[in-house]
Amino acid sequence: MPTQEEPTPTPASSPWRLSVAPMLDWTDRHCRRFHRLLTRQTLLYTEMVTTGALLHGDQPRHLDFNEEEHPVALQLGGSEPADLAACAKLAERWGYDEVNLNCGCPSERVQRGAFGACLMAEPDLVADGVKAMRDAVGIPVTVKHRIGIDKIESYDFVRDFVGRIADAGCEVFIVHARNAWLKGLSPKENREVPPLRYALVHQLKREFPHLTIVINGGLKTDDEIAEQLQHVDGVMVGRQAYHEPWQMAGWDERFFGTPGPAQSREQVEQAWVQYLERVVESGRPWPQAMRHALGLYNGLGGARRWRQIWSDHKLKALRPGEVALQAAQARAQQAGMRSATGVGPLADAA
């Protein structure tokens, strides 16, 4: 039975102390490679990959990643225990550090596949899937879920869900501190309309002190992250990390006590352009990768012009190094003009 012991603060060595959320169409291998230029320690997640896509589709396309991305976890979407076990084996074979089951996505498309947040209504099925994966692999099997579904706002609901899945062997739970409304809201609205209730996640940690509880949802500043780490074992950050990537440059030192890889934004950009050149040499277009780095200079003068240059479709036939030169010149020129006219450096940071 769960207890009411006070949780012990998470050590900086915990793999789940800080992570970037799995985000569909965003956290692909290029995005994760860019994030590694900013933080070595933060755990990175793939986009959600369905079991059907892995078992019947192009496995290398979904599973290949750069060695520099470690620690990196594969998030699965599915509900059939045998399929989940087979895909967990693939994750382990490919070298992932963790396999995570999505029980939090509220989109109707995902619901039609009988997985995502609707699985919270079927804890026995989730438990069977978790047990099948744990029996199949030696890497950690974790679950990401909401605090409730639809209008079910009772703490007992999420407590019983976590307890049932923990009985099946899951030791790590990533909890988005909002309900998932399965009808009537878009995925975007589901990240904004249901109220955040961090206290319920804190209560989970108090009742299950032996479990690793990671909180997710609405957290933006480093101070907010630090505050949450007084109550739970880890924090998962989503869109804030994607849109304001330079924030991650301070995470290794503040939250793990180790120096980070990023010395300056210019140094990160230089390393990223070298990566883009390798993308081109492999026969792939660079713009799909570059889109993940467009927030690098947010908050500085010239940031908007820099983004415009990198997003200019007329320049997509050029080599990344050539575009980088134009972007740097444009950023410096705009920043200089704003400085000369007395306009603040944040004026074009939108």
N, C-alpha and C positions, 0 to 999 in steps of 0.2 A: 504494500500500500504506500502511496506517496506520503511524504512527511512535510513538515513545515519548517525544516531547518533553514537558516539563513544561508544563501549561496555564497561560495567563496569566489572572489573576483577572478576573472579568467587570466591565466598567465599569458605573457606576450608570445610564448612559444606555441599557443594553440593554433592549429591550422585554420580554424574558423573565426579567429579574432576579428578579421576584417575581410570582406569579400565584395566583389562586384557582381550584381545580379545577372542571371540569364535573361537576355532581352531579345525577343524574336526580331530577326532582320538586322540586328545591331551587333551583338557580341559574337561575330564570326571570327575566324582565325586571324584576319587582318586587324580587327579591333583589338583582340587580345594581345597581339604582337605590339601594337602601339602602346597599350596600357603597360606592357612590360618595360618600356623605356622610361616610365614614370615611377613604377613601384615593383620591387622584386618579391616582396613578401605577401602582398594581398592575393587572396585566393580568387581565381577567375573561373567563370562558368561559361559553358557553351550556350548557344541558343538551344531551346527545347528541340529535340529530335525525336520523332515518333518511332515506335518500335517497327511499324510497318515500313517506314522509309529505310531503316537499317537492314531489316531482314529481306526486303524485296527490291531495294534501290541501290544506289551507287555508294557503297560503304566508304571508300576513300574520300569521296567528296564531303561526306558528313563527318568523318572521323579524323582525317589527317590534321595534324597541327604541328607547330614549330616546337622544338625542344625547349626553346627559351620561354615558352608559355607556362611551364611548371611553376607553382602548383596549379593544376587545371582540372576541372571536374566536368563530366558529361551529364547534362540533364536529359532525362528520358520522359516522353509522354506515352503512356500506355496503361493497360489494366490487366492484361492476360498474364498470369504468373509465368507460364512457360516462355512466352515471348520476352518478358522482362528479364528473365534469367539468361536467355540467349544473348540479349543485347548487353547485359552486364558483363558477360564473358568477352564480348567484343571490346567493350570499354577497357577491361583489364588487359586484353591482348594488345590493344593499341597504345597502352601506357598511361591511361588516365589515372589520376590520383584518387578519384572518388566517382561514384555514380549516384545521381540524385533523381528522385521520382517527383514529378510535377503533380501536386494535388492542390494547386492554387490558381491556375489559369481559368478565368471565368468566361472566355469567349464561347459563343454558341457553336462555332465550328469545332472547337475542341470538345465541347460537350457531346456533339454528335458522334465523336469518336469514343465516347464513354470514358474519358479521362479528364484530368485537370481538376478544378475545384469540386465538380460534382462527385468525385470520389470520396469527399469527406462524409458523404451520406452512406458510404459503404466501407466502413473501417475494416470489416473482416476480409473483404477483397483486397484492400490495401495491405493488410497484414500478410495475406497469402503471397502477394507479390514481393513484399520486402523479404519474407522468409526465403522465397525461391531465389532471390538475388543473393542474399547472404550465404545461402548454401552453395551458390555457384562460384562466388569470387572471394578473394581475400581483401580487396580494397574496401574502404568504408562505403556503406549504403545509407544515404540520407534522404529525408523527405522535406519538401517545401510545401507549405500549406497556408491557409488563411485561419483567422480565429473563429470563423463561422460562415454559414451560407444563408443567403436570403435574409429573412427577418429573425433567424435564430441567433439571439444575442446572449444566450446563457453561457456563462463560463464553463458550466458542466459539460457542454457539448464539445468544446475543444479539449478540455481536460480528459474526457473519456476517449476521444480520438487519439490523443497522444499516448495515453495509457495502453490502449489496445495495440498500437503500432510498436510501442516500446516492448511489449510482451513478445512480439515477433522478432525482436533483436535489434531494432533501430535504436541508435544511441544519439543521433544528431537530428535536430528538428529546426528548420528555418521557417520562422513564423512571420508572415505578412500580417501586420497588426490591424487589418481591416477585414470586415466580412466581404464575401464575394456574392454579389447579387446575380443570380443565374439568369434572370429575365429582366429586360427593360433598361439595361445599361450597357453601353459599349465597353470594351476593355479599357479604354482611356478613362471613361467615367468611373469605372470600377477602381481606378487608382486614385480617384479624387472625391467621389461623392460619399461612399460609406465612411463614417468617422473613424479616425485612428484611435485605438484604445491600447496604448502601450501597457497599461496596468495589467491587462489580462496576460500579456506575455511575461511580465515580471512575476506574476502569480504562478505561471507554469514553472518557472525556474525555482521558485520557493517550494513548490509541491514535488518537483522532480529534480532535486539537486544533483543526482547522479547522472542526469542527462545533459548533453550540450544543447543549449537553447540559444539560437541566433535570431535577432530581431531585424525586421525589414519593414520599410514603409515610411516615406515622408521625411527621412532624415537627411539633412543637407550640410550643416556645418561640422567642422571638426570638434567643436565644443559639444554639440549635440551627440556626436558619436561617443566622445569620452564620457558623457553623462550616462548614456545607455550601458556602457561597459561596467558601470557600477552595479548594474542589476542583472545583466545577462552575460553569456559567454562570448557573444560575438555580434557584430553589426554587418548587415548586408546593405550596400548602397546601390541604387539603380541609376535612374536618369541623371541625377546630380553628377555622378562620376562621368557619365558619357558627355554631358553638355559642358561641364567645367573640368576638363581632364587635368589641368595643371594643379588642381587641389590634391590630386593623388601624389604629387611629387613630395609632399611633406609627410605622407602616411608612414613610410618605413621608420623614419626617425621618431615620430611622435608615438606611434602605436606598437612598434616592434623593437625600438631601441637600437636600430641599425641604420647606417647611412643608406640613403636611396640612390638610385642610379642617375637621377636627373640633376645636372649642375645648373642648367639654364634652359629657357625655352628654345633658344637658338641651337643649343647643343642637341636637344631632343629633336628639333626639326631636321638638323643635319643627319642624324642617325636614321630618322624616318625616311628621308629622301633616298638614302642609300638602300633602305629596304624596298622602297618603291621601284628603284632601278632594278633590283633583283626580281621583282614581280614582272616587270617588262621583259627582262631577259628570259623568264620562264614561259613567255608567250601569252601572258594575261594582261588585260588593261589595268592601268594604275588608278583611274578615278574611283572605282568601287572600294579600293582600300583607302584612298585619301579622304573619303567622306568622314571617316571616323576621327580624323585629326583636326577638323575644321574649327574646333573650339579652343585650340592650343593657346592662342593669343587673346582670348576673351579678357576684357578688363583693361587692355592696353590700347594706347593710341595707334591707329592704323589697322586694328584687328579686322574691321569690316572690309577694308580694301584688300587685305591679305586673303580673306575668305573669298572675295569676289574673283580674284585672280585664279585661285585654285579651282573655283567652280565654273570658270568660263569654258563653255563647251568648245569654243574656237581654239582653245589651247590644248585640248586633250590629245592631239596628235603629236605634241612635243614630248621630249623626254622629261621626266620629273625634275631633273637638275636644271633644265632650262626654265621651267615654270617657277621653280623655287627662286631663281635669280630675279625674275620679274616680280614675284610676290614680295620678296624682301625689299626691293627697290621701291615698290608702291607703298608698302607699309611704312618705310622710313620717310618717304616723301609726305604722306598724309599726316603722320605723327608730327613731322617738322612744321607743316603748315598750321596744324592745330595749336602747336606750342607758340608759334609766332603770333597767332591771333588771340592768344590767351584763353583758348577753349580747353577745358579740362581733358585729361587723357582718357576718361571714361565715356566721353561723349559719343564715341562710335562703337561702343562695346556691345551693342545689342546684337 
